[in-house]
């Protein structure tokens, strides 16, 4: 099983990363299709946790961990060989922040959280794309891989805004824009992952 993961956060200023940062939305695509380009035409089950639906950040984090824990601890019973978590910049941002929040709210102990993530395999497309950007972090955004894919003639979703827009959308209560942004990011990540052989090696041809 592959789980495509992306989160959206609200931070009053850029310097507030991890210090004064609120998780406002978590999106997942639960995918049990074959790990192959042919799976692009098949659907993956979407699951979303929104702060405006759950009431506060703590409930969002709690519901997310209840969901992900139920999958990881019982995947063998479901005849799943292993669970892969896929995202963009999740090793540097999403997973560390989700870990931090779980500890802050006493949802799980640190050892339990580390065990949970240890029992999954993680693919971070941000890290995988570094060789395509001369091993530079600067300007390495999801849009970078979208442009690479489009140059290959791959039909990609039109991304809806960027992470910078989320702050304004949240302050204005424009939650539908955040949902659409999150959903399209997840669909884009899934396509890039399923076509990784083509997208991450084409410059060698």
ABEGO torsion letter per residue (X at the ends): XBBBBBBBBBBABAAABGABBBBABBBBBBBABBBBAAAAABBBBBBBBBAAAAGBAAAAAAAAAAAAAAAAAAAAAAGBABBBBBBBGAAAAAAAAAAAAAAAAGABBAAAAAAAAAABBBBBAAAAAAAAAGGBABGBBAAAAAAAAAAAGBBBBBBBEBAAAAAAAAAAGBAAAAAAAAAAAAAAAAAAAAAAAAAAAAAAX
